[in-house]
Amino acid sequence: MTVEAHKETMEFQAEVSQVLNLVIRSLYSNKEIFLRELISNASDAAEKLRFEALSDDALFEDDPNLHIRVWTDKEAGTLTVADNGIGMSREEVMETIGTIASSGTRIFLENLSGDAAQDSQLIGQFGVGFYSAFIVADKVILTTRRAGMEPQHGVRWESDGEGSYSIETVEKAQRGTEITLHLREDEKEFLDGWRLRQIINKFSDHLTIPIEMPKESIGEDEEDKDQEIEWEQVNKGVALWMRNKSEITDEEYKDFYKSISHDFEDPLAWVHNRVEGNNEYTSLLFIPSKAPFDLWDREQKHGVKLYVRRVFIMDEADKLMPHYLRFVKGVVDSDDLPLNVSRELLQHNRKIDTIRSANVKRILGLLEKMAKNEADKYKVFWEQFGKVLKEGPAEDFANKERIAGLFRFATTKSEGDGETVSLDEYIERMSEKQEKIYYITADSLAAARNSPHLEIFKKKDIEVLLMTDRVDEWLMSHLDEYKGKSFQSVTKGQLDLGELEDEEEKEQLEKVAEAHKPLLERIKEALGDKIKEVRVSSRLVDSPACLVVDEYDMSQNLARVLKQLGQDAPMPTPIMELNLEHPLVERLEQEKEDQRFAELARLLYDQSLLAEGGQLEDPAGFVHRLNRLMLDLSE
């Protein structure tokens, strides 16, 4: 059976061209990484074949010895990287090569500043992969055939990286993928066999798949050039994670991380363990220094690879690490799991649960150690991954308190905009009489710092956590206490300061509320169903009024967040609290004319809503009322 050769020429998507140009420009000083990327992809293809062949031995096609081969043609000026791994079908080539299949592409492009130095830093978060070939090549040809398909189902992809690519059906006898790079004139250093061996030893020495190059002979005769190529392995082929920790240098750890993560930034930290006994396995886990662009994507892949006795089984093994630690990269190699382990088996395997639990403890331990001994490093971690870690208490109840101990917050006593205060530091600074950890959630740090709800706390010198991340509202619904201290929102319910509140003040407040009951009732009547009730405030010192919700109601900030996310969240009906000592409230109480009283009451309500970061239903009406008041005052 023959297959008609079908050739198409297609344009790159606009964003692909942009990313390609940036990759070529920004990574020019680090250009040797192209070989690391191509060899890593070839290794993944070989390991995937080995795994698929566990259930279908015919995929080996009488060629079970997996390898990666690298060779050059100095006359043609080409460098080729080939593997006899799983290969790709035409559809797979279109999916993975014709487009940049990362969901982070759009976000990546939105973050481009035009500053070459800054933009080059973004590359490390995005990853480079196959497209790094264009750093050194002005034309790239990829020829591939998927294992199990007939030779006539080969695919050839070709591009100069400028704006288009061609794809056609060709005959390919060998399964796997062959990538030929036509090197630019100023990149001929990569035709040198010694130079290539140096790069392979640096980045890919640990790969268990043999990397082979033609054996070089000194003083080779011209007549010997037509002899069959003799291949020699140029990498050690020993899995780095199986070596003794004392034998591995920091540079080797960093290079290994880069090869498995496709990141060219150094990792922030790593932990390497060998566990023996009933459940034997080795883990090598890394914390990146930069967050990837797809960190918040629902389809984001986990970064831990599963091996069984050095045989690659599964990429992105989400059962080995919880979702809130999805930024962790690394490998787990088990001696006890069956080689044909499947995703279904992983879901019900007690050994996997044990490995997962141990992985979590190691990462949390690594972060605790970093927070204690390397504050600057931990600051970098928190800026990159703090929001993700906040998902932990809801997902991992068993480690809830350990995770909370790693959190950092801005507070009413911290300087600048950074989140630097831990819960332990907060508790250390609490007065003896303080029983609760107070916090406020808001849209921004400025809105939190200037909230009228904090006035009594500032007066009494009580520290309050300032929370401004979207995830904070969800976090606090799952984090009710820390080391015996319960959390209390300063915007919910009747304010209870416990022993910090003077009994005389309480009694005085009750007497004042009773004495001004007609004012409270009149405001409630003027505002109608906009508010649940009006009461005298113990929170306010400088502001005339504020809005709060009942203790078990959804906060107004959470309702706004859900609305922004497209959820149909009804806004809770607030309670209005008044500062009876404020001149505006005193003036309001003296107003006899009902219409003017209603306008002033509505102005107080609107101001309180704005102070909360809320949006007015009728901004124009608010402006008209304010203008009328200003005109009245000017007369």
C-alpha positions in Angstrom: 0.0 0.0 0.0 1.3 3.5 -0.9 0.3 6.7 0.7 0.1 9.9 -1.5 2.7 12.4 -0.5 0.6 15.3 0.8 2.5 18.6 1.2 1.2 21.7 2.9 2.8 25.1 3.5 1.4 26.9 6.5 1.9 30.2 8.3 2.9 30.2 12.0 0.4 31.7 14.4 1.4 35.4 15.1 2.2 34.6 18.7 4.5 31.7 17.7 6.5 34.0 15.4 6.9 36.6 18.2 8.0 33.9 20.7 10.4 32.5 18.1 12.0 35.8 17.5 12.4 36.5 21.2 13.9 33.0 21.9 16.5 33.6 19.1 17.4 37.1 20.4 17.3 36.5 24.1 19.1 33.2 24.4 21.9 34.0 22.0 24.4 34.3 24.9 23.3 30.9 26.2 22.9 29.2 22.8 24.4 25.8 23.6 21.1 24.9 25.4 19.6 24.0 22.1 21.4 20.7 22.2 20.2 20.0 25.8 16.6 20.7 24.7 16.7 18.5 21.6 18.4 15.6 23.5 15.9 15.9 26.4 13.0 15.7 23.9 14.6 12.6 22.2 15.1 11.0 25.7 11.4 11.6 26.5 10.4 10.0 23.1 12.6 6.9 23.8 11.2 6.5 27.4 7.6 6.8 26.1 8.2 4.1 23.6 9.7 1.8 26.3 6.6 2.3 28.5 4.1 1.8 25.6 6.0 -1.3 24.6 5.3 -2.9 28.0 1.8 -3.6 26.7 2.6 -3.8 23.0 6.0 -5.4 22.3 5.5 -5.0 18.5 6.2 -1.3 18.8 9.9 -2.1 19.0 9.8 -3.3 15.4 12.7 -5.7 16.0 14.9 -2.8 17.2 14.7 -2.9 21.0 18.0 -1.1 21.7 16.9 2.5 22.3 19.5 5.3 21.6 20.0 8.9 20.7 22.5 9.7 18.0 24.2 13.0 17.2 26.3 13.7 14.2 27.5 16.4 11.9 28.1 16.9 8.2 30.8 19.6 7.9 30.5 20.0 4.2 26.8 20.6 4.3 27.1 22.6 7.5 24.4 20.5 9.3 24.0 19.0 12.8 21.6 16.1 13.3 19.9 14.7 16.5 18.0 11.5 16.0 16.3 8.9 18.2 14.5 5.6 17.7 11.8 6.5 20.2 8.1 6.7 19.9 8.0 9.2 17.0 5.1 11.3 15.8 2.2 11.0 13.4 1.2 13.8 11.1 -1.5 15.0 13.5 1.0 15.0 16.4 3.5 17.0 14.4 0.8 19.6 13.6 -0.1 19.8 17.3 3.3 20.0 18.9 5.5 21.5 16.3 3.2 23.7 14.2 2.1 25.6 17.2 3.6 26.4 20.6 1.2 24.2 22.6 1.7 26.0 25.9 -1.4 27.7 27.3 1.0 30.2 28.8 1.8 31.7 25.3 -0.8 34.5 25.6 0.2 35.4 29.1 3.8 35.3 28.1 3.2 37.8 25.3 1.2 40.1 27.6 4.2 40.3 29.9 6.6 41.4 27.2 8.0 44.8 28.0 10.1 45.5 24.9 13.2 45.6 27.2 15.5 42.8 25.9 17.1 42.2 29.4 13.7 41.9 31.1 12.2 39.9 28.3 15.0 37.4 28.4 14.1 36.6 32.0 10.6 35.7 30.9 12.0 32.9 28.6 13.1 31.0 31.7 9.5 30.9 32.9 8.1 29.9 29.5 10.5 27.1 28.5 12.0 26.8 25.0 12.0 23.2 23.8 12.1 22.3 20.1 12.2 26.0 19.0 15.6 26.5 20.6 17.0 24.9 17.4 16.5 28.3 15.7 19.0 29.9 18.0 21.8 28.4 15.9 20.0 27.3 12.7 18.5 29.2 9.8 16.6 26.1 8.6 15.4 23.1 10.6 14.1 19.8 9.0 12.3 17.3 11.2 11.6 13.8 9.8 9.6 11.4 12.0 7.4 8.2 12.0 5.4 6.9 14.9 6.2 3.5 16.2 3.7 0.9 14.9 2.9 2.8 11.7 4.0 1.8 8.2 7.2 3.3 6.7 5.1 5.3 4.1 3.4 7.2 7.0 6.6 9.2 7.8 6.3 13.0 8.1 8.7 15.7 7.1 8.4 19.2 8.7 10.6 22.1 7.5 10.9 25.7 8.4 13.3 28.7 8.4 11.6 30.0 11.6 10.6 33.2 9.8 6.9 32.9 9.3 5.9 29.6 7.7 6.6 25.9 7.7 5.9 23.0 5.3 4.7 19.6 6.2 4.5 16.6 3.9 4.1 12.8 4.0 7.3 10.9 3.3 8.7 7.4 3.6 10.8 6.7 6.7 12.1 3.2 7.3 13.1 3.7 10.9 10.7 4.7 13.6 11.5 7.8 15.7 12.5 11.4 15.0 15.4 12.9 13.2 16.1 16.7 13.4 18.6 18.3 11.1 19.8 21.8 11.8 21.3 23.8 8.9 23.7 25.9 11.1 24.1 29.6 10.5 27.5 30.7 9.2 28.6 32.1 12.6 27.5 28.9 14.5 30.0 26.5 12.8 31.5 25.8 16.3 28.7 23.2 16.7 30.2 21.1 13.9 33.1 20.3 16.2 32.7 16.8 17.7 34.7 17.8 20.8 32.5 20.8 21.4 29.3 18.7 21.2 30.7 16.1 23.5 31.4 18.8 26.0 27.8 20.1 25.9 26.4 16.6 26.2 28.6 15.8 29.2 27.5 19.1 30.8 23.7 18.8 30.3 22.8 15.2 29.4 25.3 12.9 31.1 22.7 11.5 33.5 20.3 10.3 30.8 19.8 6.6 31.0 19.3 6.4 27.2 22.7 6.0 25.4 23.7 9.2 23.5 26.0 8.1 20.7 28.3 9.9 18.3 30.6 8.6 15.5 33.9 7.4 16.9 36.6 9.9 16.0 39.9 8.5 14.7 43.1 10.5 14.7 44.9 10.6 11.3 42.0 9.1 9.4 42.8 8.2 5.8 40.7 9.6 2.9 39.9 6.0 1.7 38.4 5.1 5.0 35.6 7.7 4.8 33.2 5.4 3.2 33.5 2.8 5.9 30.4 2.1 8.1 30.2 4.5 11.0 31.3 3.1 14.3 29.2 4.6 17.1 30.3 5.2 20.7 28.4 6.2 23.8 29.4 9.7 25.0 27.2 9.9 28.2 27.7 7.9 31.4 24.1 6.8 31.2 23.7 6.5 35.0 20.6 8.1 36.4 21.8 11.0 38.5 19.3 10.4 41.2 20.7 6.9 41.8 24.2 8.2 42.6 25.4 8.9 46.1 24.6 12.5 47.2 28.2 13.1 48.2 29.3 12.3 44.7 27.1 14.9 43.0 28.1 18.5 42.7 25.7 21.5 42.9 26.4 22.2 39.2 25.3 18.6 38.3 22.1 19.0 40.3 21.4 22.4 38.5 22.1 20.9 35.1 19.9 18.0 35.8 17.1 20.3 36.9 17.4 22.3 33.7 17.3 19.2 31.5 14.0 17.8 33.1 12.3 21.2 33.5 13.3 22.9 30.2 14.1 25.9 32.4 17.4 27.7 32.0 17.3 29.4 35.4 19.0 27.6 38.3 16.6 26.0 40.8 16.1 27.7 44.2 16.6 24.5 46.2 16.4 20.7 46.0 16.1 17.7 48.2 17.5 14.2 47.4 16.5 11.1 49.4 16.8 7.3 49.2 14.3 5.4 51.2 14.8 1.7 52.1 12.6 -0.8 53.7 9.1 -2.0 52.9 8.7 0.7 50.2 12.0 1.4 48.5 12.3 4.5 46.3 14.5 7.5 45.5 13.2 11.0 45.1 15.0 14.1 43.8 12.8 17.2 44.0 13.5 20.8 43.0 11.9 24.1 43.8 12.2 26.5 40.7 13.3 30.1 41.1 10.7 31.4 38.7 7.0 30.5 38.4 5.9 29.1 35.0 3.3 30.9 33.0 0.8 28.1 33.2 0.9 28.0 37.0 -2.8 29.1 37.2 -4.0 27.1 34.2 -6.5 24.4 35.1 -4.8 22.1 32.7 -1.3 22.9 34.1 0.8 19.8 34.3 2.6 18.6 37.4 6.4 18.4 37.2 7.2 15.1 38.9 8.2 12.2 36.7 7.6 8.6 37.8 10.2 5.9 37.1 10.1 2.2 38.1 13.6 0.6 38.4 15.0 3.4 36.1 12.3 2.8 33.5 10.3 5.9 32.7 6.6 5.3 33.5 4.8 8.6 33.6 5.3 12.3 33.1 3.4 14.9 35.1 2.5 12.3 37.8 -0.1 14.3 39.7 -0.5 11.5 42.3 3.0 12.0 43.5 2.5 15.6 44.6 -0.6 17.6 45.7 -2.0 20.4 43.5 -0.8 23.2 45.8 2.8 21.9 45.3 2.4 21.6 41.5 5.4 23.9 40.9 7.8 21.2 42.3 9.9 19.5 39.6 11.8 16.2 39.9 11.8 12.5 39.7 10.6 9.6 41.9 12.1 6.2 41.1 10.4 3.2 42.8 11.7 -0.3 43.2 8.4 -1.8 44.3 5.8 -0.7 41.8 4.9 -3.0 38.9 6.5 -1.9 35.6 3.1 -1.8 33.9 1.6 0.6 36.5 -1.2 2.7 35.1 -3.0 5.9 36.1 -5.9 3.8 37.4 -3.6 1.7 39.6 -1.9 4.9 40.9 -5.2 6.1 42.2 -5.6 3.1 44.5 -2.1 2.2 45.4 -1.0 2.6 49.1 2.6 2.8 48.2 2.0 5.8 46.0 0.1 7.4 48.9 3.1 6.8 51.2 5.5 8.3 48.6 3.2 11.3 48.1 3.0 11.9 51.9 6.8 11.7 52.3 7.3 14.0 49.3 5.1 16.6 50.9 6.9 16.4 54.2 10.3 16.8 52.4 9.2 19.8 50.5 7.6 21.5 53.5 10.7 20.7 55.5 12.9 22.2 52.8 10.8 25.4 52.8 10.9 25.6 56.6 14.7 25.3 56.5 14.9 27.9 53.8 12.6 30.3 55.7 14.7 29.9 58.8 18.2 30.0 57.4 18.0 31.7 54.0 15.5 34.6 54.3 16.4 36.2 51.0 15.9 32.9 49.1 12.6 32.4 50.9 11.5 35.9 50.0 12.0 34.9 46.3 10.1 31.7 46.8 7.2 33.5 48.5 6.9 36.2 45.8 6.8 33.5 43.1 4.7 30.7 44.7 3.1 32.2 47.8 -0.4 32.4 46.3 -0.2 28.7 45.2 0.9 27.6 48.7 -2.2 29.3 50.1 -4.3 26.6 48.5 -2.7 24.1 50.9 -4.9 24.3 54.0 -8.0 23.4 52.0 -6.3 20.6 50.2 -4.0 19.1 52.8 -5.8 19.1 56.2 -3.1 16.9 57.8 -0.4 19.5 57.2 -2.6 22.6 57.6 -0.6 24.2 60.4 2.8 23.5 58.9 1.7 25.1 55.7 0.2 28.1 57.5 3.6 28.5 59.3 5.2 29.2 55.9 2.8 32.0 55.0 3.9 35.6 54.9 1.7 38.7 55.3 1.8 42.4 55.1 0.4 43.9 58.4 -0.5 47.2 59.9 3.0 47.2 61.5 5.1 46.0 58.6 7.0 48.4 56.4 6.6 48.7 52.6 4.4 46.7 50.3 6.1 43.3 50.8 4.6 40.3 52.6 7.2 39.6 55.2 5.5 38.8 58.6 4.9 35.1 59.6 2.1 34.0 61.9 4.7 33.1 64.5 6.1 36.6 64.4 2.6 38.0 64.7 1.8 35.8 67.7 5.1 36.8 69.4 4.1 40.5 69.1 0.6 40.0 70.5 -0.2 41.5 73.9 -1.0 39.1 76.7 -4.7 39.9 76.6 -5.0 39.4 72.9 -6.8 36.1 72.1 -7.3 36.3 68.3 -5.4 36.9 65.1 -7.1 39.8 63.4 -7.2 40.2 59.6 -8.8 42.2 56.8 -9.3 41.3 53.2 -9.4 43.9 50.4 -8.8 44.5 46.7 -5.5 46.3 47.3 -3.0 47.0 50.0 -3.9 50.7 50.0 -7.6 49.8 50.5 -6.7 47.5 53.3 -4.3 49.9 55.1 -6.8 52.8 54.9 -9.9 50.9 55.8 -12.1 52.5 58.4 -12.4 49.1 60.1 -8.8 49.4 61.3 -9.3 52.6 63.2 -9.9 51.1 66.7 -7.0 48.6 66.1 -4.6 51.5 65.3 -5.8 53.4 68.4 -5.2 50.3 70.6 -2.0 49.3 68.8 -3.3 45.9 67.7 -1.6 44.4 64.7 -3.9 43.3 61.8 -3.0 41.0 58.8 -3.6 42.8 55.5 -4.8 40.2 52.9 -5.1 41.3 49.2 -4.8 38.2 47.1 -8.0 36.7 45.5 -7.2 33.4 47.1 -7.2 34.9 50.6 -10.9 34.8 51.1 -11.0 31.1 50.1 -8.0 30.4 52.3 -9.6 31.9 55.4 -12.7 29.8 55.0 -10.4 26.8 55.6 -8.0 28.2 58.1 -9.8 28.8 61.3 -6.9 28.8 63.8 -3.1 28.6 64.2 -1.4 27.3 67.3 -4.5 27.7 69.4 -5.3 31.3 68.2 -8.5 31.7 66.2 -8.7 34.1 63.2 -11.1 37.0 63.2 -12.1 39.2 60.3 -12.3 42.8 61.3 -15.1 43.4 58.8 -17.5 40.8 60.1 -20.0 40.7 63.0 -20.1 42.7 66.1 -16.5 43.6 67.0 -15.3 41.6 70.0 -11.8 42.5 71.3 -12.2 40.3 74.3 -10.0 41.4 77.2 -8.6 44.2 75.1 -11.9 46.0 75.3 -12.6 48.2 78.4 -15.8 47.1 80.2 -16.7 50.8 80.8 -16.4 51.5 77.1 -18.8 48.6 76.4 -21.4 49.9 78.9 -21.0 53.4 77.6 -21.6 52.2 74.0 -24.8 50.5 75.1 -26.1 53.6 76.8 -25.2 55.8 73.8 -27.0 53.4 71.4 -30.1 53.5 73.5 -30.0 57.3 73.7 -29.6 57.7 69.9 -32.1 55.0 69.0 -34.4 57.4 67.0 -31.4 58.4 64.8 -30.6 54.8 64.0 -34.2 54.0 63.2 -34.5 57.1 61.0 -31.4 56.1 59.0 -32.7 52.5 58.6 -36.0 53.9 57.2 -34.2 56.3 54.8 -31.9 53.6 53.4 -34.6 50.8 53.3 -33.4 47.4 52.1 -29.9 48.6 51.2 -28.9 47.7 54.8 -29.9 45.1 57.3 -29.7 47.3 60.4 -28.0 50.4 61.8 -26.0 50.3 65.0 -23.4 52.3 67.0 -19.8 51.4 66.1 -17.0 50.3 68.4 -14.7 50.1 65.4 -14.6 53.8 64.2 -12.4 56.6 65.5 -12.0 59.0 62.6 -14.6 58.0 60.0 -18.3 58.7 60.3 -19.6 55.3 59.1 -18.7 51.9 57.8 -20.4 48.8 56.5 -20.0 45.3 58.0 -21.6 41.9 57.4 -22.9 39.3 59.9 -20.2 36.9 61.1 -21.5 34.0 59.0 -22.3 36.0 55.9 -20.1 36.1 52.8 -17.8 39.1 53.0 -18.4 41.9 50.5 -14.9 41.5 49.2 -15.5 37.8 48.4 -18.7 38.6 46.7 -16.9 41.1 44.5 -14.1 38.6 43.7 -16.7 35.9 42.7 -18.5 38.5 40.5 -15.3 39.3 38.7 -14.8 35.6 38.1 -18.2 35.5 36.4 -20.0 33.8 39.3 -23.5 34.8 40.2 -22.8 35.8 43.8 -25.5 37.9 45.5 -24.0 40.8 47.5 -24.7 40.4 51.2 -26.9 43.0 52.8 -24.6 45.0 55.0 -25.0 46.4 58.5 -24.2 50.2 58.8 -22.2 51.2 61.8 -22.1 54.9 62.9 -19.5 56.9 64.8 -21.8 59.1 66.8 -18.9 61.4 67.8 -18.2 62.4 64.2 -19.4 65.9 63.2 -21.1 64.6 60.0 -23.2 62.2 62.1 -24.0 65.0 64.6 -25.1 67.2 61.7 -27.2 64.4 60.3 -29.0 64.0 63.7 -29.9 67.7 63.7 -31.5 67.6 60.2 -35.3 68.0 60.4 -36.1 68.0 56.7 -36.8 64.4 55.7 -35.7 64.7 52.0 -32.4 66.3 52.9 -31.9 63.8 55.8 -32.4 60.9 53.3 -29.8 62.4 50.9 -27.2 62.8 53.7 -27.9 59.3 54.9 -27.4 58.0 51.3 -24.2 59.9 51.0 -22.8 58.3 54.2 -23.8 54.9 52.8 -22.2 55.5 49.4 -19.0 56.8 51.1 -18.8 53.7 53.3 -19.3 51.5 50.3 -16.5 53.2 48.4 -14.2 53.0 51.4 -14.7 49.2 51.2 -13.6 49.1 47.6 -17.2 48.5 46.5 -18.9 49.9 43.4 -21.8 52.3 43.5 -25.0 51.2 41.7 -25.7 54.8 40.7 -22.4 56.8 40.5 -24.2 59.7 38.7 -26.7 59.9 41.5 -23.9 60.0 44.1 -22.2 62.9 42.2 -25.5 64.9 42.0 -26.1 64.5 45.7 -22.6 65.5 46.5 -22.8 68.6 44.2 -26.1 69.7 45.8 -24.6 69.4 49.3 -21.5 71.4 48.2 -23.7 74.1 46.7 -25.8 74.3 49.9 -22.7 74.7 52.0 -21.4 77.5 49.7 -24.6 79.6 50.1 
